[in-house]
Amino acid sequence: MISNSKAFIKRIAFLICLTLGVAGGCPPVLAQNSQTNYERPFIVLEDVQVPVTTGGACELVPATTSQSIEVKFDTLQKTVQATTEAMIQLDIEIGNVSQVNLFEIELEYDKERVSYVEETLCLEGGVLISKDICDGKVKLLFGTMQVQDLQEVQKVMSLQFETKDNLKNGDEIQIKLNQCDVVSINDKDETQLIKGLNQPEVITIYVIEEEPTPDINKDGVVTLEDLSIAMKYYSIDSTQDLWDKAKKCDVIQDGIIDMADLIAIRLAMK
């Protein structure tokens, strides 16, 4: 009886130890040669910090984060003059992104009203890798020799377009930025492609009829130079082929460049 009681007490003690070991986060040793692994693996959930216990210890696993860039597409020129060729500059600015060194941009433009002229890289160490122009679209791939941190919005590229001479009052010119992607790269050469646009950014430029002014060359002051331009088109009227170029000198708007226009310009000179 005594031996049976001792065996029973030993069994009870073993069960109590087993229960306390599990509750305390410590795996019980069931057998000396057991191959069972009770350590829980690290678990990483995107954008969440998850406490994970490993061997009874509690640790925080850093969240994985993705970057989203800010893109601005704009121009100071909201209007152009009808029947007069003009240059239009558009700027692409990027911010809220770090460790980038590669950019891919695609624009779409009205090829009947404007022509693509050139681009200017604005970041230090910029290198143009490729330029494809086809059927009213231009795709530009460029990089920088140094990795860039663009936390503040800054200009990365300027683009030049030239209007054609067939524009009429009331026409609209649309230029779209369809794509603006960047690649982020860290010190371990790990990369991330970041899409900058969910939908195209559109700029609309309006064509207006130019009001006649004695300041023919638009330099802000009426001088002999304006009179010289009017003199060049003297006697040209609205029925002649040169009228598209000459009509800017028709200050009094009577359909011909004559002495009345020259006198009006002379009286406006300072």
RATA-V969493 format. One record per run of one state. SS is the DSSP state (hx for helix, st for strand, lp for the rest). FROM is the first residue (numbers start at 1). TO is the last residue. If there is no record, write none. Layout:
((SS/FROM/TO) (SS/FROM/TO))
This chain:
((lp/1/1) (hx/2/23) (lp/24/50) (st/51/54) (lp/55/56) (st/57/60) (lp/61/69) (st/70/74) (lp/75/78) (st/79/81) (lp/82/86) (st/87/95) (lp/96/96) (st/97/109) (lp/110/113) (st/114/121) (lp/122/125) (st/126/134) (lp/135/136) (st/137/150) (lp/151/153) (st/154/163) (lp/164/171) (st/172/185) (lp/186/190) (st/191/195) (lp/196/200) (st/201/208) (lp/209/223) (hx/224/232) (lp/233/236) (st/237/237) (lp/238/242) (hx/243/249) (lp/250/255) (st/256/256) (lp/257/258) (hx/259/268) (lp/269/270))
